Amino acid sequence: MTGLLVHTGRLWRTVRWLKPVQVWGRLRVVLPRGRADASPASARRPISGRWTPPPAREPSLSGPSRLNLLGVERDLRDVGWDDPRMPLLWRYHQHYFDDLNSADAAGRRGWHRDLIDRWIAENAPGRATAFAPYPVSLRLVNWIKWFLGGVEPTAAWLDSLALQARWLSRHVEWHLLGNHLFANAKALVFAGLYFQDREAEAWLARGLSILRTEVNEQILSDGGHFERSPTYHALALEDVLDLVNVGAALAPPGSAARQLEPLMRQKAEGMLHWMRCLQHPDGALARFNDGAPGAPACEELERYARMLGVTAPAPEERETGPGAPAFTVLQPSGYIRARSGQAVALIDVAPVGPDYIPGHAHADTLSFELSLGGRQVVVNRGTSVYGTGERRLYERGTAAHSTVQLGDENSSEVWAGFRVGRRARPGPVQIDDTRIACSHDGYGHLPRRPRHSRTWAFDGRELRVEDAVEPGVDVPAYARFHLAPGLDVRPAGDRPRSWRIVEGPSTLAKVVVDAGEVELEDSLHAERFGLLTPARTVVVRLTGGRAATRWSW
């Protein structure tokens, strides 16, 4: 009975935030909606403007039927198109056809032609993973991009493309909203512009109608994507740039699609600026919430934006005097970029995401990442897997992030693969010339309703991180500082409670623990999906509800 009550309470704390359209959409998912319409495709719309080559992803096709996806390589002859032994995300990626527009794709064009023919022959319309709305959306866009890049489609490919667009138009993911809904709308716009008849106009009108609302809902006023994941932000930036691109190539002057272009360009400029702010000096995006390489590289997105005439300023760093740190405050996203000499800190004072769709949220409130001299030093552990297993729960949990955990509790109640019950609410944020301070209430359900507060104080070539949990609690509290792979921790011989962060023979930083007790842990860092790398973690156990560390370089 106790377990049932716990589960019921958690479920209520999760679903109470859903929008009515999500409940209605979920009911529509389980209702039959007819068979796929295999009518022949209509005529194509001629290209009337310029098509710009899109960002190139990493290749994923290593042989005529051999796929390397998410770090796992398999042959279609062994796994087919929907092998239940493979994770669902891997099967989704099978159906995206990202390799069509990847680096050096022209050299694999024969493989691509055969693969599309095989996909059409072996995937029954409307069935299984192949026709889940999200894979349909990405596949539609990838095929059309490939065609616009100079590949002449066969009649069978065009008929399949039209069938998929019809299917998608009846299976829009209103139950999920967020990036899924945006991808659905984008695909309908692509298909609606690629073909020209009344049916295509209906797809186009529906896609544009969704986008007019969603682009303002999902792209915040500071340019950030509302799910607060830098990785998904990069994917959303690609989506917006793609819409600018396809409109310029296919939309007639004065049409509804062209009228949406100024708004898309404005959003893309803000998104480009936001992406720059959440990058480490080495070009990697911060790992807040679900984050792993998978989106186009930042330099590819920069090239794409430049080719489309989309520009943005560098991070607006507010310097307060000689030697003082410079802060870029992103509101309402809730992130701060701090630069002090050769140090760059990326700081999370954000909500976990929109209340009605926190599926990519982690319990990472008040975590941060730090680069020194262009080298990542303090990081979050990232994302290597989706699904519902133990690794997924760990990577979403507070212990996988450079912040404070109380006992075994998470600051936000992450559960299953993409669910969040109770959520941490950060604030207020206080910023002066040299310091940033914030607290959150994510542990407020515990006895005495404790609150975690953290301060980042910059002083020349030093960062002091102070943590407090007030009022005190009976469970131990730990501040974790996860180190990037390749770094180690060694005692500094010149004074007690002092440690060196080293890479080979080089010392990158020194850490002095002024309050708290130090432990060192071995851990695993998610380099990307499917790839875990050994790494070290500095753990400071709070004493008297306090911890203080000084990082100098």
ZAKE-493404 format. One record per residue (C-alpha): residue in three letters; residue number from 1; x, y, z. Coordinates in nm, 3 decimals, m for minus. Example, Ala and Ser with C-alpha at 12.3 -4.5 7.8 and 13.67 -1.06 7.14 Angstrom:
<nodes>
residu num c1 c2 c3
ala 1 1.230 m0.450 0.780
ser 2 1.367 m0.106 0.714
</nodes>
This chain:
<nodes>
residu num c1 c2 c3
met 1 0.000 0.000 0.000
thr 2 0.286 0.238 0.083
gly 3 0.446 0.176 m0.258
leu 4 0.117 0.243 m0.431
leu 5 0.074 0.571 m0.245
val 6 0.428 0.679 m0.332
his 7 0.374 0.597 m0.701
thr 8 0.035 0.768 m0.708
gly 9 0.177 1.082 m0.551
arg 10 0.467 1.091 m0.794
leu 11 0.233 1.034 m1.088
trp 12 0.010 1.320 m0.975
arg 13 0.308 1.554 m0.932
thr 14 0.400 1.467 m1.292
val 15 0.068 1.480 m1.480
arg 16 m0.084 1.777 m1.298
trp 17 0.115 2.011 m1.524
leu 18 m0.006 1.866 m1.854
lys 19 m0.198 2.088 m2.092
pro 20 m0.549 1.977 m2.196
val 21 m0.427 1.937 m2.555
gln 22 m0.175 1.676 m2.435
val 23 m0.449 1.471 m2.268
trp 24 m0.667 1.500 m2.577
gly 25 m0.370 1.415 m2.796
arg 26 m0.292 1.105 m2.590
leu 27 m0.648 0.981 m2.645
arg 28 m0.611 1.036 m3.018
val 29 m0.292 0.828 m3.022
val 30 m0.479 0.516 m2.908
leu 31 m0.772 0.563 m3.144
pro 32 m0.758 0.412 m3.496
arg 33 m0.726 0.674 m3.770
gly 34 m0.751 0.477 m4.090
arg 35 m0.499 0.330 m4.328
ala 36 m0.217 0.513 m4.502
asp 37 m0.320 0.678 m4.830
ala 38 m0.099 0.547 m5.114
ser 39 m0.230 0.781 m5.385
pro 40 0.034 0.894 m5.635
ala 41 0.227 1.209 m5.557
ser 42 0.139 1.536 m5.725
ala 43 0.375 1.751 m5.931
arg 44 0.679 1.903 m5.767
arg 45 0.719 2.274 m5.715
pro 46 1.013 2.412 m5.914
ile 47 1.305 2.563 m5.725
ser 48 1.267 2.938 m5.769
gly 49 1.539 3.058 m5.532
arg 50 1.867 2.945 m5.385
trp 51 1.909 2.623 m5.188
thr 52 2.195 2.634 m4.936
pro 53 2.372 2.308 m4.842
pro 54 2.263 2.219 m4.485
pro 55 2.499 2.131 m4.198
ala 56 2.682 1.804 m4.247
arg 57 2.650 1.546 m3.970
glu 58 2.896 1.268 m3.904
pro 59 2.849 0.972 m4.142
ser 60 2.645 0.684 m4.004
leu 61 2.648 0.443 m4.299
ser 62 2.968 0.235 m4.308
gly 63 2.855 m0.014 m4.570
pro 64 2.561 m0.071 m4.806
ser 65 2.350 m0.193 m4.514
arg 66 2.572 m0.130 m4.213
leu 67 2.464 0.143 m3.970
asn 68 2.673 0.302 m3.696
leu 69 2.425 0.485 m3.474
leu 70 2.472 0.615 m3.120
gly 71 2.801 0.430 m3.092
val 72 2.648 0.092 m3.184
glu 73 2.714 m0.066 m3.525
arg 74 2.476 m0.321 m3.674
asp 75 2.389 m0.460 m4.016
leu 76 2.033 m0.448 m4.147
arg 77 2.072 m0.810 m4.253
asp 78 2.096 m0.897 m3.882
val 79 1.857 m0.653 m3.712
gly 80 1.613 m0.547 m3.983
trp 81 1.421 m0.225 m3.935
asp 82 1.257 m0.278 m3.595
asp 83 1.447 m0.532 m3.387
pro 84 1.309 m0.521 m3.030
arg 85 1.654 m0.617 m2.902
met 86 1.779 m0.273 m3.006
pro 87 1.696 0.036 m2.795
leu 88 1.405 0.240 m2.926
leu 89 1.625 0.547 m2.983
trp 90 1.860 0.340 m3.202
arg 91 1.562 0.219 m3.403
tyr 92 1.439 0.576 m3.438
his 93 1.776 0.678 m3.580
gln 94 1.759 0.393 m3.831
his 95 1.463 0.568 m3.990
tyr 96 1.593 0.927 m3.993
phe 97 1.826 0.884 m4.295
asp 98 2.070 1.143 m4.154
asp 99 2.349 0.996 m4.366
leu 100 2.192 1.142 m4.681
asn 101 2.315 1.485 m4.575
ser 102 2.628 1.391 m4.383
ala 103 2.994 1.458 m4.457
asp 104 3.115 1.309 m4.789
ala 105 2.765 1.177 m4.861
ala 106 2.809 1.208 m5.237
gly 107 3.050 0.914 m5.231
arg 108 2.778 0.693 m5.080
arg 109 2.499 0.795 m5.317
gly 110 2.462 0.445 m5.462
trp 111 2.421 0.300 m5.113
his 112 2.163 0.570 m5.036
arg 113 1.955 0.489 m5.344
asp 114 1.949 0.120 m5.260
leu 115 1.869 0.193 m4.896
ile 116 1.566 0.409 m4.980
asp 117 1.436 0.140 m5.216
arg 118 1.486 m0.118 m4.946
trp 119 1.316 0.098 m4.683
ile 120 1.008 0.144 m4.903
ala 121 0.990 m0.229 m4.981
glu 122 1.037 m0.350 m4.623
asn 123 0.832 m0.102 m4.417
ala 124 0.458 m0.136 m4.447
pro 125 0.282 0.202 m4.450
gly 126 0.157 0.311 m4.111
arg 127 0.334 0.035 m3.921
ala 128 0.578 0.019 m3.628
thr 129 0.873 0.249 m3.561
ala 130 0.909 0.345 m3.927
phe 131 0.584 0.542 m3.909
ala 132 0.613 0.691 m3.562
pro 133 0.552 1.063 m3.625
tyr 134 0.894 1.185 m3.514
pro 135 1.099 0.954 m3.742
val 136 0.856 1.033 m4.025
ser 137 0.917 1.405 m3.969
leu 138 1.297 1.380 m3.975
arg 139 1.296 1.140 m4.270
leu 140 1.070 1.366 m4.478
val 141 1.303 1.659 m4.424
asn 142 1.618 1.455 m4.494
trp 143 1.480 1.312 m4.818
ile 144 1.366 1.653 m4.941
lys 145 1.699 1.814 m4.850
trp 146 1.873 1.539 m5.047
phe 147 1.651 1.595 m5.349
leu 148 1.697 1.972 m5.333
gly 149 2.073 1.914 m5.321
gly 150 2.066 1.770 m5.671
val 151 1.945 1.408 m5.652
glu 152 1.664 1.332 m5.897
pro 153 1.398 1.126 m5.716
thr 154 1.224 0.828 m5.870
ala 155 0.846 0.813 m5.897
ala 156 0.841 0.549 m5.621
trp 157 1.033 0.779 m5.385
leu 158 0.796 1.068 m5.452
asp 159 0.491 0.849 m5.399
ser 160 0.636 0.732 m5.067
leu 161 0.717 1.089 m4.968
ala 162 0.358 1.196 m5.030
leu 163 0.222 0.893 m4.841
gln 164 0.439 0.980 m4.541
ala 165 0.328 1.344 m4.546
arg 166 m0.038 1.238 m4.550
trp 167 0.026 1.002 m4.259
leu 168 0.206 1.270 m4.060
ser 169 m0.070 1.525 m4.116
arg 170 m0.309 1.288 m3.933
his 171 m0.064 1.197 m3.654
val 172 0.075 1.526 m3.525
glu 173 0.219 1.475 m3.176
trp 174 m0.008 1.699 m2.972
his 175 0.037 1.465 m2.675
leu 176 0.409 1.546 m2.659
leu 177 0.431 1.907 m2.785
gly 178 0.779 2.063 m2.759
asn 179 1.050 1.969 m3.007
his 180 0.840 1.682 m3.145
leu 181 0.555 1.914 m3.242
phe 182 0.802 2.160 m3.396
ala 183 0.958 1.879 m3.602
asn 184 0.614 1.768 m3.721
ala 185 0.526 2.120 m3.832
lys 186 0.861 2.170 m4.004
ala 187 0.817 1.847 m4.202
leu 188 0.467 1.951 m4.314
val 189 0.610 2.283 m4.435
phe 190 0.886 2.104 m4.627
ala 191 0.638 1.864 m4.790
gly 192 0.387 2.142 m4.854
leu 193 0.649 2.350 m5.035
tyr 194 0.802 2.056 m5.223
phe 195 0.476 1.953 m5.389
gln 196 0.215 2.180 m5.547
asp 197 m0.152 2.088 m5.529
arg 198 m0.440 2.149 m5.291
glu 199 m0.330 1.866 m5.064
ala 200 0.022 2.011 m5.035
glu 201 m0.123 2.355 m4.964
ala 202 m0.317 2.201 m4.675
trp 203 0.001 2.047 m4.532
leu 204 0.176 2.380 m4.568
ala 205 m0.104 2.576 m4.405
arg 206 m0.116 2.337 m4.110
gly 207 0.259 2.342 m4.060
leu 208 0.275 2.722 m4.076
ser 209 m0.015 2.755 m3.834
ile 210 0.164 2.541 m3.576
leu 211 0.495 2.721 m3.628
arg 212 0.349 3.068 m3.579
thr 213 0.251 2.968 m3.227
glu 214 0.533 2.730 m3.139
val 215 0.827 2.945 m3.246
asn 216 0.723 3.212 m2.996
glu 217 0.640 2.954 m2.730
gln 218 0.957 2.749 m2.765
ile 219 1.218 3.019 m2.837
leu 220 1.252 3.242 m2.532
ser 221 1.322 3.613 m2.546
asp 222 1.694 3.558 m2.481
gly 223 1.715 3.318 m2.775
gly 224 1.722 2.996 m2.573
his 225 1.509 2.691 m2.649
phe 226 1.259 2.646 m2.370
glu 227 1.365 2.290 m2.282
arg 228 1.698 2.434 m2.156
ser 229 1.916 2.168 m2.318
pro 230 2.205 2.314 m2.520
thr 231 2.200 2.003 m2.741
tyr 232 1.829 2.034 m2.820
his 233 1.880 2.406 m2.864
ala 234 2.133 2.334 m3.141
leu 235 1.882 2.098 m3.306
ala 236 1.613 2.367 m3.281
leu 237 1.850 2.623 m3.435
glu 238 1.905 2.387 m3.727
asp 239 1.525 2.356 m3.763
val 240 1.474 2.732 m3.778
leu 241 1.760 2.779 m4.026
asp 242 1.620 2.495 m4.240
leu 243 1.285 2.674 m4.255
val 244 1.458 2.993 m4.371
asn 245 1.643 2.788 m4.632
val 246 1.347 2.597 m4.776
gly 247 1.135 2.912 m4.787
ala 248 1.404 3.097 m4.982
ala 249 1.434 2.806 m5.227
leu 250 1.069 2.715 m5.287
ala 251 0.821 2.966 m5.142
pro 252 0.671 3.210 m5.396
pro 253 0.723 3.582 m5.318
gly 254 0.446 3.719 m5.100
ser 255 0.328 3.372 m4.991
ala 256 0.248 3.284 m4.630
ala 257 0.575 3.090 m4.604
arg 258 0.774 3.396 m4.714
gln 259 0.584 3.616 m4.471
leu 260 0.705 3.396 m4.186
glu 261 1.070 3.436 m4.288
pro 262 1.144 3.763 m4.099
leu 263 1.028 3.608 m3.772
met 264 1.238 3.296 m3.833
arg 265 1.546 3.505 m3.910
gln 266 1.495 3.710 m3.595
lys 267 1.464 3.394 m3.384
ala 268 1.767 3.238 m3.551
glu 269 1.982 3.540 m3.464
gly 270 1.891 3.516 m3.096
met 271 1.942 3.139 m3.099
leu 272 2.286 3.173 m3.257
his 273 2.389 3.418 m2.983
trp 274 2.255 3.186 m2.711
met 275 2.445 2.890 m2.855
arg 276 2.768 3.090 m2.845
cys 277 2.709 3.175 m2.480
leu 278 2.667 2.807 m2.382
gln 279 2.985 2.694 m2.556
his 280 3.313 2.613 m2.391
pro 281 3.620 2.774 m2.551
asp 282 3.694 2.440 m2.722
gly 283 3.361 2.466 m2.907
ala 284 3.174 2.201 m2.708
leu 285 2.829 2.278 m2.569
ala 286 2.764 2.263 m2.196
arg 287 2.601 1.944 m2.068
phe 288 2.295 2.077 m1.893
asn 289 1.986 1.853 m1.902
asp 290 1.993 1.592 m2.182
gly 291 2.308 1.670 m2.373
ala 292 2.543 1.472 m2.594
pro 293 2.699 1.520 m2.936
gly 294 2.432 1.443 m3.196
ala 295 2.328 1.780 m3.325
pro 296 2.537 1.933 m3.603
ala 297 2.865 2.072 m3.474
cys 298 2.854 2.437 m3.370
glu 299 3.097 2.533 m3.648
glu 300 2.863 2.372 m3.903
leu 301 2.567 2.567 m3.768
glu 302 2.777 2.884 m3.778
arg 303 2.863 2.819 m4.143
tyr 304 2.500 2.746 m4.230
ala 305 2.378 3.064 m4.060
arg 306 2.644 3.271 m4.234
met 307 2.548 3.129 m4.576
leu 308 2.184 3.219 m4.506
gly 309 2.275 3.572 m4.399
val 310 2.192 3.513 m4.031
thr 311 2.430 3.694 m3.796
ala 312 2.452 3.743 m3.421
pro 313 2.677 3.926 m3.174
ala 314 2.932 3.762 m2.950
pro 315 2.834 3.706 m2.586
glu 316 2.757 4.045 m2.427
glu 317 2.998 4.034 m2.138
arg 318 2.948 4.306 m1.879
glu 319 3.287 4.405 m1.738
thr 320 3.286 4.605 m1.418
gly 321 3.649 4.711 m1.406
pro 322 4.009 4.606 m1.474
gly 323 4.060 4.244 m1.371
ala 324 3.693 4.200 m1.280
pro 325 3.493 3.907 m1.424
ala 326 3.258 3.958 m1.718
phe 327 2.907 3.812 m1.698
thr 328 2.656 3.731 m1.972
val 329 2.316 3.679 m1.812
leu 330 2.062 3.485 m2.017
gln 331 1.710 3.545 m1.896
pro 332 1.454 3.392 m1.895
ser 333 1.653 3.077 m1.983
gly 334 1.838 3.090 m1.650
tyr 335 2.200 3.048 m1.753
ile 336 2.501 3.270 m1.691
arg 337 2.834 3.279 m1.870
ala 338 3.118 3.413 m1.657
arg 339 3.463 3.494 m1.793
ser 340 3.760 3.579 m1.572
gly 341 4.088 3.585 m1.760
gln 342 4.147 3.240 m1.905
ala 343 3.856 3.092 m1.706
val 344 3.505 3.047 m1.847
ala 345 3.227 2.923 m1.617
leu 346 2.882 2.821 m1.742
ile 347 2.632 2.837 m1.457
asp 348 2.284 2.684 m1.425
val 349 2.033 2.891 m1.228
ala 350 1.749 2.773 m1.454
pro 351 1.420 2.595 m1.403
val 352 1.435 2.235 m1.525
gly 353 1.223 2.325 m1.828
pro 354 0.864 2.403 m1.919
asp 355 0.634 2.247 m1.661
tyr 356 0.421 2.063 m1.916
ile 357 0.715 1.905 m2.101
pro 358 1.024 1.848 m1.883
gly 359 1.114 1.518 m2.055
his 360 1.476 1.618 m2.121
ala 361 1.530 1.767 m1.775
his 362 1.795 1.656 m1.529
ala 363 1.814 1.724 m1.156
asp 364 2.105 1.962 m1.218
thr 365 1.995 2.287 m1.055
leu 366 2.288 2.510 m0.947
ser 367 2.540 2.295 m1.131
phe 368 2.818 2.454 m1.334
glu 369 3.095 2.376 m1.580
leu 370 3.439 2.536 m1.591
ser 371 3.705 2.566 m1.860
leu 372 4.059 2.689 m1.795
gly 373 4.286 2.797 m2.077
gly 374 4.052 2.639 m2.332
arg 375 4.045 2.301 m2.151
gln 376 3.727 2.172 m1.988
val 377 3.793 2.101 m1.621
val 378 3.465 2.081 m1.424
val 379 3.174 1.926 m1.615
asn 380 2.842 1.748 m1.578
arg 381 2.846 1.381 m1.668
gly 382 2.626 1.410 m1.977
thr 383 2.395 1.162 m2.146
ser 384 2.493 0.822 m2.287
val 385 2.159 0.645 m2.300
tyr 386 1.782 0.696 m2.305
gly 387 1.527 0.443 m2.184
thr 388 1.443 0.346 m1.827
gly 389 1.751 0.168 m1.696
glu 390 1.981 0.243 m1.404
arg 391 2.231 0.440 m1.612
arg 392 1.957 0.668 m1.740
leu 393 1.835 0.730 m1.385
tyr 394 2.190 0.806 m1.269
glu 395 2.264 1.046 m1.554
arg 396 1.943 1.240 m1.490
gly 397 2.005 1.243 m1.115
thr 398 2.178 1.507 m0.906
ala 399 2.480 1.285 m0.833
ala 400 2.583 1.306 m1.202
his 401 2.611 1.686 m1.187
ser 402 2.850 1.936 m1.035
thr 403 2.616 2.052 m0.761
val 404 2.498 1.949 m0.411
gln 405 2.302 1.635 m0.329
leu 406 2.130 1.561 0.001
gly 407 2.152 1.192 0.090
asp 408 2.015 0.988 m0.199
glu 409 1.762 1.254 m0.295
asn 410 1.751 1.430 m0.630
ser 411 1.690 1.804 m0.641
ser 412 1.410 1.738 m0.889
glu 413 1.205 1.418 m0.890
val 414 1.328 1.261 m1.214
trp 415 1.193 0.915 m1.283
ala 416 1.133 0.666 m1.564
gly 417 1.305 0.781 m1.882
phe 418 1.150 1.122 m1.935
arg 419 0.934 1.202 m1.634
val 420 0.966 1.467 m1.363
gly 421 0.742 1.495 m1.059
arg 422 0.851 1.750 m0.799
arg 423 1.075 2.019 m0.956
ala 424 1.335 2.249 m0.804
arg 425 1.256 2.620 m0.832
pro 426 1.570 2.836 m0.832
gly 427 1.586 3.194 m0.718
pro 428 1.633 3.466 m0.649
val 429 1.952 3.520 m0.849
gln 430 2.183 3.784 m0.706
ile 431 2.468 3.929 m0.913
asp 432 2.718 4.196 m0.819
asp 433 3.055 4.294 m0.960
thr 434 3.236 3.971 m0.872
arg 435 2.985 3.715 m0.749
ile 436 2.674 3.521 m0.846
ala 437 2.445 3.370 m0.583
cys 438 2.129 3.161 m0.602
ser 439 1.933 2.903 m0.404
his 440 1.663 2.648 m0.480
asp 441 1.381 2.468 m0.301
gly 442 1.422 2.123 m0.456
tyr 443 1.478 1.961 m0.116
gly 444 1.188 2.144 0.046
his 445 0.984 1.823 0.080
leu 446 1.236 1.688 0.333
pro 447 1.202 1.745 0.708
arg 448 1.274 2.106 0.809
arg 449 1.237 2.210 0.441
pro 450 1.608 2.267 0.370
arg 451 1.723 2.497 0.092
his 452 2.050 2.469 m0.102
ser 453 2.233 2.798 m0.165
arg 454 2.544 2.838 m0.380
thr 455 2.773 3.133 m0.447
trp 456 3.034 3.164 m0.722
ala 457 3.283 3.441 m0.636
phe 458 3.557 3.544 m0.882
asp 459 3.879 3.709 m0.768
gly 460 4.144 3.746 m1.034
arg 461 4.272 3.396 m1.106
glu 462 4.053 3.225 m0.848
leu 463 3.694 3.099 m0.825
arg 464 3.549 3.038 m0.480
val 465 3.242 2.810 m0.467
glu 466 3.047 2.822 m0.141
asp 467 2.757 2.587 m0.061
ala 468 2.514 2.598 0.226
val 469 2.216 2.382 0.324
glu 470 1.986 2.559 0.570
pro 471 1.838 2.458 0.798
gly 472 2.058 2.161 0.868
val 473 1.944 1.807 0.786
asp 474 2.006 1.462 0.929
val 475 2.128 1.314 0.601
pro 476 2.478 1.377 0.462
ala 477 2.515 1.644 0.191
tyr 478 2.776 1.626 m0.084
ala 479 2.908 1.883 m0.329
arg 480 3.042 1.703 m0.634
phe 481 3.284 1.851 m0.884
his 482 3.303 1.616 m1.182
leu 483 3.629 1.642 m1.373
ala 484 3.655 1.609 m1.749
pro 485 3.804 1.284 m1.881
gly 486 4.182 1.281 m1.894
leu 487 4.223 1.477 m1.571
asp 488 4.342 1.343 m1.237
val 489 4.357 1.470 m0.878
arg 490 4.674 1.463 m0.668
pro 491 4.751 1.604 m0.324
ala 492 4.940 1.931 m0.329
gly 493 5.245 1.898 m0.106
asp 494 5.266 2.263 m0.008
arg 495 4.964 2.271 0.226
pro 496 4.693 2.045 0.371
arg 497 4.344 2.023 0.221
ser 498 4.493 2.128 m0.111
trp 499 4.478 1.931 m0.435
arg 500 4.619 1.965 m0.786
ile 501 4.410 1.900 m1.099
val 502 4.655 1.754 m1.347
glu 503 4.671 1.639 m1.706
gly 504 4.979 1.425 m1.747
pro 505 5.270 1.626 m1.607
ser 506 5.084 1.960 m1.627
thr 507 4.891 2.119 m1.341
leu 508 4.578 2.293 m1.470
ala 509 4.437 2.412 m1.139
lys 510 4.471 2.393 m0.765
val 511 4.175 2.325 m0.536
val 512 4.178 2.425 m0.170
val 513 3.894 2.302 0.051
asp 514 3.824 2.564 0.317
ala 515 3.511 2.394 0.454
gly 516 3.402 2.033 0.419
glu 517 3.569 1.693 0.398
val 518 3.719 1.570 0.068
glu 519 3.671 1.232 m0.094
leu 520 3.773 1.123 m0.444
glu 521 3.554 0.902 m0.661
asp 522 3.602 0.715 m0.985
ser 523 3.315 0.770 m1.223
leu 524 3.216 0.736 m1.587
his 525 3.166 1.029 m1.821
ala 526 2.926 1.020 m2.117
glu 527 3.136 1.131 m2.414
arg 528 2.836 1.069 m2.640
phe 529 2.550 0.822 m2.671
gly 530 2.686 0.474 m2.617
leu 531 3.034 0.584 m2.506
leu 532 3.142 0.603 m2.141
thr 533 3.493 0.712 m2.042
pro 534 3.660 0.678 m1.698
ala 535 3.689 1.006 m1.509
arg 536 3.748 1.139 m1.156
thr 537 3.523 1.334 m0.922
val 538 3.613 1.558 m0.630
val 539 3.349 1.511 m0.359
val 540 3.323 1.753 m0.067
arg 541 3.103 1.643 0.221
leu 542 2.942 1.945 0.383
thr 543 3.022 1.991 0.752
gly 544 2.784 2.195 0.963
gly 545 2.581 2.249 0.645
arg 546 2.874 2.425 0.473
ala 547 3.131 2.359 0.201
ala 548 3.375 2.600 0.040
thr 549 3.629 2.531 m0.233
arg 550 3.875 2.764 m0.403
trp 551 3.980 2.687 m0.759
ser 552 4.290 2.877 m0.869
trp 553 4.488 2.872 m1.192
</nodes>
